Amino acid sequence: MNDLSMYEELMDRYYNSRFKGLPENCVKASSMNVSCGDFVELGIVLDNGKITSIGFEGNGCIISQACASVLCELLQGKTLQEVKHLTSEEFLKAMPVEIPMHRLKCALTSFKALQALLKKVG
């Protein structure tokens, strides 16, 4: 994928996320990339151990916010057991574009919010 295609894909995810906004009555956790100020708050609603609703709020660079959108898409409908086994490497592979090494902290901001959320829900 060329740089223009990568940029277009990320911009689409940034501006057209189906998951922007926290669901009502959700369990939530957040993460901040202190090196550049990216912030993601992730919220989920569970029913019998399954994610029935998911969303995020946040601000920051296109990569951090687009990755939050992809993470929500990836987790929707999954069980907590499935989610607990997701690694950061698997998450990055689910991205529609390759994230440059120097932007991994941005990309993983939402994944870190997920890890904090999993500690809350057990």
C-alpha positions as CSV (number, residue, x, y, z in Angstrom):
1,M,0.0,0.0,0.0
2,N,1.4,3.4,-0.9
3,D,1.6,6.3,1.5
4,L,-1.4,8.0,-0.1
5,S,-3.6,4.9,0.3
6,M,-2.4,4.5,3.9
7,Y,-3.3,8.1,4.6
8,E,-6.7,7.7,3.0
9,E,-7.5,4.5,5.0
10,L,-6.5,6.1,8.3
11,M,-8.4,9.3,7.5
12,D,-11.5,7.3,6.7
13,R,-11.2,5.5,10.1
14,Y,-10.6,8.7,11.9
15,Y,-13.6,10.6,10.5
16,N,-16.1,7.8,9.9
17,S,-15.7,5.5,13.0
18,R,-18.9,3.5,13.7
19,F,-17.6,3.3,17.3
20,K,-17.1,6.9,18.3
21,G,-18.9,7.6,21.6
22,L,-19.2,5.6,24.7
23,P,-22.2,3.2,25.1
24,E,-24.6,3.9,28.0
25,N,-24.0,2.1,31.2
26,C,-20.6,0.9,30.1
27,V,-17.5,-0.2,32.0
28,K,-14.7,2.1,30.9
29,A,-11.0,2.6,31.1
30,S,-8.6,5.0,29.5
31,S,-5.0,5.3,28.4
32,M,-2.8,8.3,27.5
33,N,0.3,8.4,25.4
34,V,2.3,10.9,27.4
35,S,4.9,11.4,24.7
36,C,2.4,13.1,22.4
37,G,-0.9,13.5,24.3
38,D,-3.0,10.9,22.6
39,F,-5.9,9.9,24.8
40,V,-8.4,7.0,24.4
41,E,-11.2,6.0,26.7
42,L,-12.7,2.7,25.8
43,G,-16.1,1.5,27.0
44,I,-17.9,-1.9,26.8
45,V,-21.2,-3.3,27.7
46,L,-21.2,-7.0,28.6
47,D,-23.9,-9.6,28.6
48,N,-23.0,-13.1,29.8
49,G,-19.3,-12.4,29.2
50,K,-19.8,-11.2,25.7
51,I,-19.2,-7.7,24.4
52,T,-22.6,-6.5,23.2
53,S,-21.7,-2.8,22.8
54,I,-18.4,-1.0,22.5
55,G,-17.2,2.5,21.8
56,F,-14.5,5.0,22.5
57,E,-13.9,8.7,23.1
58,G,-10.6,10.4,22.7
59,N,-8.4,12.9,21.0
60,G,-5.0,12.8,19.5
61,C,-3.4,11.9,16.2
62,I,-5.0,10.2,13.3
63,I,-3.2,6.9,14.1
64,S,-4.3,6.7,17.7
65,Q,-7.9,7.4,16.9
66,A,-8.1,5.2,13.8
67,C,-6.6,2.3,15.8
68,A,-9.2,2.8,18.5
69,S,-11.9,2.4,15.8
70,V,-10.2,-0.8,14.5
71,L,-9.9,-2.2,18.0
72,C,-13.6,-1.7,18.6
73,E,-14.5,-3.3,15.3
74,L,-12.2,-6.2,16.2
75,L,-13.7,-6.7,19.7
76,Q,-17.4,-6.3,19.0
77,G,-19.3,-9.5,19.7
78,K,-16.3,-11.3,21.2
79,T,-16.3,-13.0,24.6
80,L,-14.0,-11.8,27.4
81,Q,-12.0,-15.0,27.1
82,E,-11.3,-14.3,23.4
83,V,-10.4,-10.7,24.2
84,K,-8.0,-11.7,27.0
85,H,-5.9,-13.7,24.6
86,L,-5.5,-10.8,22.1
87,T,-1.9,-9.7,21.8
88,S,-0.6,-6.3,20.7
89,E,1.0,-8.0,17.7
90,E,-2.4,-9.5,16.7
91,F,-4.0,-6.2,17.1
92,L,-1.5,-4.4,14.9
93,K,-1.9,-7.1,12.3
94,A,-5.6,-6.3,12.2
95,M,-4.8,-2.8,11.1
96,P,-5.6,-2.2,7.5
97,V,-2.2,-0.5,7.1
98,E,1.3,-1.1,8.5
99,I,2.1,1.2,11.4
100,P,5.6,2.7,11.3
101,M,7.8,1.7,14.2
102,H,8.1,5.3,15.4
103,R,4.3,5.5,15.7
104,L,3.7,2.3,17.7
105,K,3.0,4.2,21.0
106,C,0.2,6.1,19.2
107,A,-1.2,2.9,17.7
108,L,-1.2,1.1,21.0
109,T,-2.9,3.7,23.1
110,S,-6.3,2.1,22.7
111,F,-4.8,-1.4,23.3
112,K,-3.5,-0.2,26.6
113,A,-7.0,1.2,27.5
114,L,-8.3,-2.3,26.7
115,Q,-5.7,-3.9,29.1
116,A,-6.8,-1.5,31.9
117,L,-10.5,-2.3,31.1
118,L,-9.8,-6.1,31.3
119,K,-8.4,-5.6,34.8
120,K,-11.6,-3.9,35.9
121,V,-13.9,-6.6,34.5
122,G,-11.8,-9.6,35.5
